[in-house]
Protein backbone atom coordinates (compact mmCIF):
# COMPACT_ATOMS: atom_id res chain seq x y z
CA UNK A 1 0.00 0.00 0.00
CA UNK A 2 2.74 2.44 1.01
CA UNK A 3 4.88 1.84 -2.07
CA UNK A 4 1.96 2.14 -4.47
CA UNK A 5 0.56 5.25 -2.80
CA UNK A 6 3.92 7.01 -2.73
CA UNK A 7 4.56 6.16 -6.38
CA UNK A 8 1.10 7.10 -7.61
CA UNK A 9 0.45 10.24 -5.57
CA UNK A 10 3.69 11.34 -3.95
CA UNK A 11 6.43 10.80 -6.50
CA UNK A 12 8.35 14.01 -7.03
CA UNK A 13 6.34 15.80 -4.33
CA UNK A 14 7.97 14.49 -1.15
CA UNK A 15 8.60 11.36 0.89
CA UNK A 16 5.16 10.88 2.42
CA UNK A 17 2.22 8.90 1.05
CA UNK A 18 0.81 11.86 -0.87
CA UNK A 19 4.07 13.77 -1.16
CA UNK A 20 3.60 16.11 1.78
CA UNK A 21 2.69 14.96 5.28
CA UNK A 22 -1.04 14.28 5.66
CA UNK A 23 -3.52 12.58 7.96
CA UNK A 24 -2.84 9.37 6.03
CA UNK A 25 0.75 9.41 7.33
CA UNK A 26 -0.42 10.15 10.87
CA UNK A 27 -2.77 7.18 10.64
CA UNK A 28 0.12 4.84 9.82
CA UNK A 29 2.48 6.19 12.51
CA UNK A 30 1.42 3.54 15.08
CA UNK A 31 1.90 0.82 12.46
CA UNK A 32 5.40 2.13 11.74
CA UNK A 33 6.18 2.00 15.46
CA UNK A 34 5.02 -1.61 15.71
CA UNK A 35 7.17 -2.61 12.75
CA UNK A 36 10.18 -0.99 14.43
CA UNK A 37 9.41 -2.34 17.91
CA UNK A 38 9.12 -5.92 16.67
CA UNK A 39 11.98 -5.54 14.17
CA UNK A 40 9.92 -6.66 11.20
CA UNK A 41 11.93 -7.08 8.01
CA UNK A 42 10.43 -4.80 5.38
CA UNK A 43 11.04 -4.20 1.71
CA UNK A 44 13.39 -1.32 0.98
CA UNK A 45 10.58 1.09 0.04
CA UNK A 46 8.55 0.32 3.16
CA UNK A 47 11.62 0.65 5.37
CA UNK A 48 12.40 4.04 3.79
CA UNK A 49 8.85 5.21 4.49
CA UNK A 50 9.17 4.07 8.11
CA UNK A 51 12.37 6.09 8.38
CA UNK A 52 10.57 9.15 7.03
CA UNK A 53 7.85 8.81 9.66
CA UNK A 54 10.27 8.11 12.52
CA UNK A 55 12.33 11.19 11.58
CA UNK A 56 9.39 13.56 12.07
CA UNK A 57 9.92 15.90 15.05
CA UNK A 58 6.46 14.97 16.36
CA UNK A 59 7.40 11.28 16.29
CA UNK A 60 10.66 11.99 18.08
CA UNK A 61 8.70 13.86 20.74
CA UNK A 62 6.18 11.00 21.02
CA UNK A 63 8.95 8.41 21.44
CA UNK A 64 10.74 10.53 24.06
CA UNK A 65 7.49 10.98 26.00
CA UNK A 66 6.86 7.23 25.90
CA UNK A 67 10.35 6.49 27.20
CA UNK A 68 9.80 8.93 30.07
CA UNK A 69 6.34 7.61 30.96
CA UNK A 70 6.33 6.96 34.73
CA UNK A 71 3.25 4.70 34.71
CA UNK A 72 4.54 1.20 33.99
CA UNK A 73 2.50 -1.97 34.30
CA UNK A 74 5.00 -4.79 34.75
CA UNK A 75 2.65 -7.41 33.30
CA UNK A 76 2.86 -5.66 29.92
CA UNK A 77 6.61 -5.14 29.81
CA UNK A 78 8.80 -7.52 27.85
C-alpha distances in whole Angstrom, upper triangle without the diagonal:
4,6,5,6,8,10,10,12,13,14,18,18,17,14,12,9,12,14,17,16,15,15,11,12,15,13,11,14,16,13,13,17,17,15,18,20,20,19,16,16,13,12,13,11,9,13,14,11,13,16,16,15,18,20,20,24,23,21,24,26,25,25,28,29,28,30,33,33,36,35,34,34,35,34,31,31,30
4,6,5,6,8,10,10,10,12,15,15,13,11,9,6,10,12,14,13,13,14,10,10,13,12,10,12,14,12,11,15,15,14,16,19,19,18,15,15,11,11,11,8,7,10,10,8,10,13,12,12,15,17,17,21,20,18,21,24,22,22,26,27,26,28,31,31,34,34,33,34,35,34,30,30,29
4,6,5,6,9,10,10,10,14,14,13,11,10,8,11,12,15,15,16,17,13,13,16,16,13,15,18,15,14,18,18,16,18,21,21,19,17,15,11,9,10,6,7,10,10,8,11,14,13,14,17,18,19,23,23,21,23,26,25,25,28,30,29,30,33,34,37,37,36,37,37,37,33,33,32
4,6,5,6,8,9,10,14,14,14,13,12,9,10,12,15,16,16,17,14,14,17,17,15,17,20,17,17,20,21,19,21,24,24,23,20,18,15,13,13,10,10,14,13,12,15,17,16,17,20,21,21,25,25,23,26,29,27,28,31,32,31,33,36,36,40,39,39,39,40,39,35,35,34
4,5,5,6,7,9,12,12,12,11,9,6,7,9,12,13,12,14,10,11,15,14,13,15,18,16,16,19,20,19,21,24,24,23,21,20,16,15,15,11,11,14,14,11,14,16,15,15,18,20,19,23,22,21,24,26,25,26,29,30,29,32,34,34,38,38,37,38,39,38,35,35,34
4,6,6,5,6,9,9,9,7,7,5,6,7,10,11,12,14,11,11,15,15,13,15,18,17,15,19,20,19,20,23,24,23,20,19,16,14,13,9,10,13,11,9,12,14,12,13,17,17,17,21,21,20,22,25,24,25,28,29,29,31,33,34,38,38,37,38,39,39,35,35,34
4,6,6,5,9,10,10,10,10,8,9,9,13,15,16,18,15,15,18,19,17,19,22,20,19,22,23,21,23,26,26,25,22,21,17,15,14,10,12,15,13,12,15,17,15,17,20,20,20,24,24,23,26,28,28,28,31,33,32,34,37,37,41,41,41,42,43,42,38,38,37
4,6,7,10,11,12,12,11,9,8,10,13,15,15,17,14,15,19,19,18,20,23,21,20,24,25,23,25,28,29,27,25,24,20,18,17,14,15,18,16,14,18,20,18,19,22,23,22,26,26,25,28,30,29,30,33,34,34,36,39,39,43,42,42,43,44,43,40,40,39
4,6,9,8,10,10,9,7,5,7,10,12,12,14,12,13,16,17,16,19,22,20,20,23,25,23,25,28,29,28,26,25,21,19,19,15,15,18,16,14,17,19,16,17,21,21,20,23,23,23,26,28,27,28,31,32,32,34,37,37,41,41,41,42,43,43,39,39,39
4,6,5,6,7,7,6,4,4,7,10,11,14,12,12,15,16,16,17,21,20,18,22,24,22,23,26,27,26,24,23,20,18,17,13,14,16,14,12,15,16,13,14,18,18,17,21,21,21,23,25,25,26,29,30,30,32,35,35,39,39,39,41,42,42,38,38,37
4,5,7,8,9,9,8,7,10,13,15,18,16,15,19,20,18,20,23,22,20,24,25,23,24,28,29,27,25,24,20,18,16,12,14,16,14,13,16,17,14,16,20,19,19,22,23,23,25,28,28,28,31,33,33,34,37,38,41,42,42,43,44,44,40,40,39
4,6,8,10,11,10,7,10,14,16,19,18,17,20,22,21,22,25,24,22,26,28,26,26,30,31,29,28,26,23,20,18,15,17,19,15,15,18,18,15,17,21,19,19,22,23,23,25,28,28,29,31,33,34,35,37,39,42,43,43,45,46,46,42,42,41
4,7,8,10,8,4,7,10,13,16,15,14,18,20,19,20,23,23,21,24,27,25,25,29,30,29,28,27,23,21,19,16,17,19,16,14,17,17,14,16,19,18,17,20,21,21,23,25,26,27,29,31,31,33,35,36,40,41,41,43,44,44,41,40,40
4,6,8,8,4,6,8,11,15,14,12,15,18,17,17,21,20,18,21,23,22,22,25,27,26,25,24,21,19,17,14,15,16,12,11,14,13,10,12,15,14,13,16,18,18,20,22,23,23,26,27,28,30,32,33,37,37,38,39,41,41,37,37,36
4,7,8,6,7,8,11,14,13,10,13,16,14,14,18,17,15,17,20,18,18,22,23,22,21,20,17,16,14,10,11,12,9,7,10,10,7,9,12,11,11,15,16,15,17,20,20,21,23,25,25,27,29,30,34,35,35,36,38,38,34,33,33
4,6,5,5,6,8,10,9,7,10,12,11,11,15,15,13,16,18,17,18,21,22,21,20,20,17,16,15,11,11,12,10,7,10,11,7,8,12,12,11,14,15,14,17,19,19,20,22,24,24,26,28,29,33,33,33,34,36,36,32,32,32
4,6,7,7,8,10,7,6,10,11,10,12,15,14,13,16,18,17,18,22,23,22,20,20,17,16,15,11,11,13,12,8,11,13,10,10,14,15,14,17,17,16,19,21,20,21,25,26,25,27,30,30,34,34,34,35,36,36,32,32,32
4,6,7,7,10,8,9,12,13,13,15,18,17,17,20,22,21,22,25,26,26,24,24,20,19,18,15,14,17,15,12,15,16,13,13,17,17,16,19,18,18,21,23,23,24,27,28,28,30,32,33,36,36,37,38,40,39,35,36,36
4,7,9,12,11,10,13,15,15,16,19,19,17,20,23,22,22,26,27,26,25,24,21,19,18,14,15,16,14,11,14,15,11,12,16,15,14,17,18,18,20,22,22,24,26,28,28,30,32,33,37,37,37,39,40,40,37,36,36
4,6,10,10,9,12,14,14,15,18,19,17,20,23,22,22,25,27,26,25,25,22,22,20,17,17,18,15,12,15,15,11,12,15,14,12,15,15,16,18,20,20,22,24,25,26,28,30,31,34,35,36,37,39,39,36,35,36
4,7,8,6,8,11,11,11,15,16,15,17,20,20,20,22,25,24,24,24,21,21,20,17,16,17,15,12,13,13,10,9,13,12,10,12,12,13,15,17,17,19,21,22,22,25,26,27,31,31,32,34,36,36,32,32,32
4,5,5,7,9,10,11,14,15,15,17,20,20,21,23,25,25,24,25,22,22,22,18,17,19,17,13,15,16,13,11,15,15,12,15,13,14,17,18,17,20,22,22,23,26,27,27,31,31,32,33,35,35,32,32,33
4,5,5,6,9,10,13,14,14,16,18,19,20,22,24,25,24,25,22,23,23,20,18,19,19,15,15,17,15,12,15,16,14,16,13,14,17,18,16,19,22,21,21,24,26,26,29,29,30,31,33,33,29,30,31
4,5,5,7,9,12,12,12,15,17,17,19,21,22,23,21,22,19,20,20,17,15,17,16,12,13,16,13,11,15,16,14,17,15,15,18,19,18,19,23,23,22,25,27,27,30,30,30,31,33,32,29,29,30
4,5,5,6,10,10,10,12,14,15,16,18,20,20,19,20,17,18,18,15,13,14,13,10,10,12,10,7,11,12,11,14,12,11,15,16,15,16,20,20,20,22,24,24,28,28,28,29,31,31,27,27,28
4,5,5,8,10,10,11,14,15,16,17,20,20,20,21,19,21,20,18,15,16,16,12,12,14,12,8,11,13,10,13,10,10,13,14,12,14,17,17,17,20,22,21,25,25,25,27,29,29,25,25,26
4,6,7,8,10,11,13,14,16,17,19,20,19,21,19,20,21,18,15,17,17,13,13,15,14,11,13,16,14,16,13,12,16,17,14,16,19,19,18,21,23,22,26,25,25,26,28,27,24,25,25
4,6,5,6,9,10,11,13,14,16,16,15,17,15,16,17,15,12,13,14,10,9,12,12,9,11,14,13,16,14,12,15,17,14,15,19,19,18,20,23,22,26,25,25,26,27,27,23,23,24
4,5,5,6,9,10,11,12,14,15,15,17,15,17,18,16,13,13,13,10,8,11,10,7,8,11,10,12,10,8,11,13,10,11,15,15,14,17,19,19,23,22,22,23,25,25,21,21,22
4,5,5,6,9,10,10,12,14,14,17,16,18,19,18,14,14,16,13,10,13,13,10,10,14,13,15,13,10,13,14,11,11,15,15,13,15,18,17,21,20,19,20,22,21,18,18,18
4,5,5,6,9,10,11,12,11,14,12,15,16,15,11,12,14,11,9,12,13,10,11,15,15,17,15,12,15,17,14,14,18,18,16,18,21,20,24,23,22,22,23,22,19,19,19
4,5,5,6,9,10,10,10,12,11,13,14,13,9,9,11,9,6,9,10,7,8,11,12,15,14,10,13,15,13,12,16,17,15,17,20,20,24,23,22,23,24,24,20,20,19
4,5,5,6,9,10,10,13,13,16,17,16,13,12,13,12,8,10,12,9,8,12,12,14,13,9,11,13,11,9,13,14,12,13,17,16,20,20,19,20,20,20,17,16,16
4,5,5,6,8,8,12,12,15,17,17,13,12,15,14,10,13,15,12,12,15,16,18,17,13,15,17,14,12,16,16,14,15,18,18,21,20,18,19,19,19,15,15,14
4,6,5,6,5,8,8,12,13,14,10,9,12,12,8,11,14,12,11,15,16,19,18,14,16,18,16,14,18,19,16,17,21,21,24,23,22,22,22,22,18,17,16
4,6,5,7,9,10,13,14,15,11,9,12,12,8,10,13,11,9,13,15,17,17,13,13,16,14,12,15,17,14,15,19,19,22,22,20,21,21,21,18,16,15
4,6,8,11,13,16,17,18,15,13,16,15,12,13,16,14,12,15,17,18,18,14,14,16,14,11,14,16,13,13,17,17,19,19,17,18,18,18,14,13,11
4,6,9,11,15,17,18,15,13,17,17,13,15,18,16,15,18,20,22,21,17,18,20,18,15,18,19,16,16,20,20,22,22,19,19,19,18,15,13,11
4,6,9,13,14,16,13,11,14,15,12,13,16,16,14,17,19,22,21,18,18,21,19,16,19,21,18,18,22,22,25,25,22,23,22,21,18,17,14
4,6,10,12,14,11,10,13,14,11,13,16,16,15,18,20,23,23,19,20,23,21,18,21,23,20,21,24,25,27,27,25,25,24,23,20,19,17
4,7,9,11,9,8,12,13,11,13,16,16,16,19,21,24,24,21,22,25,23,21,24,26,23,24,27,28,31,30,28,28,28,27,24,23,20
4,6,8,6,6,9,10,9,11,14,14,15,17,20,23,23,20,21,24,23,21,24,26,24,25,28,29,32,32,30,30,30,29,26,25,23
4,6,5,6,9,10,11,12,14,16,16,18,21,24,25,22,23,26,25,24,27,29,27,28,31,32,35,35,33,34,34,33,29,28,26
4,6,5,6,9,10,11,12,14,15,16,19,23,23,21,22,25,25,23,26,28,27,28,31,32,35,36,34,35,35,35,31,30,28
4,5,5,6,9,10,11,13,14,15,17,21,22,19,21,24,24,23,26,28,27,28,31,32,35,36,34,35,36,35,32,31,29
4,5,5,6,9,10,11,12,14,16,20,20,17,19,22,21,20,23,25,24,25,28,29,32,32,31,32,32,32,28,27,26
4,5,5,6,9,10,10,12,15,18,19,16,17,20,20,18,21,23,22,23,26,27,30,31,29,30,31,30,27,26,24
4,5,5,6,9,10,11,13,17,18,15,16,20,20,19,21,24,23,24,27,28,32,32,31,33,33,33,29,28,27
4,5,5,6,9,10,11,15,16,13,15,18,18,17,20,22,22,23,26,27,30,31,30,31,32,32,28,27,27
4,5,5,6,9,10,14,14,11,13,16,15,14,17,19,18,19,23,23,27,27,26,28,28,28,25,24,23
4,5,5,6,9,12,13,11,11,15,15,14,16,19,18,19,22,23,27,28,27,29,29,30,26,25,24
4,6,5,7,10,12,10,11,15,15,15,17,19,19,20,23,24,28,29,29,31,32,32,28,27,27
4,5,6,9,9,7,9,12,12,12,15,16,16,18,21,21,25,26,26,27,29,29,25,25,24
4,6,8,9,6,7,10,10,9,12,14,14,15,18,19,23,24,23,25,26,27,23,22,22
4,6,8,7,7,10,11,11,13,15,16,16,19,21,24,26,26,28,29,30,27,25,25
4,5,5,6,9,10,11,12,14,15,17,19,20,24,25,26,28,30,31,27,26,26
4,5,5,6,9,10,11,12,14,15,17,18,22,24,25,27,29,30,27,26,27
4,5,5,6,9,10,10,12,14,15,16,20,21,22,25,27,28,25,24,25
4,5,5,6,8,10,10,12,14,15,19,20,21,23,25,26,22,21,22
4,5,5,6,9,10,11,12,14,18,20,20,23,24,26,23,21,22
4,6,5,6,9,10,11,12,16,18,19,22,24,25,22,21,23
4,5,5,6,9,10,11,14,15,16,19,21,22,19,18,20
4,5,5,6,9,10,14,15,15,18,19,21,18,16,17
4,5,5,6,9,12,14,15,18,20,22,19,17,19
4,5,5,6,10,12,13,16,18,20,18,17,19
4,5,5,9,10,10,13,15,17,14,13,15
4,6,9,10,10,14,15,17,15,12,14
4,6,9,10,14,15,18,16,14,17
4,6,7,11,13,16,14,13,16
4,6,10,12,15,14,13,16
4,7,10,12,11,11,15
4,6,9,8,8,11
4,6,6,7,11
4,5,5,8
4,6,8
4,7
4
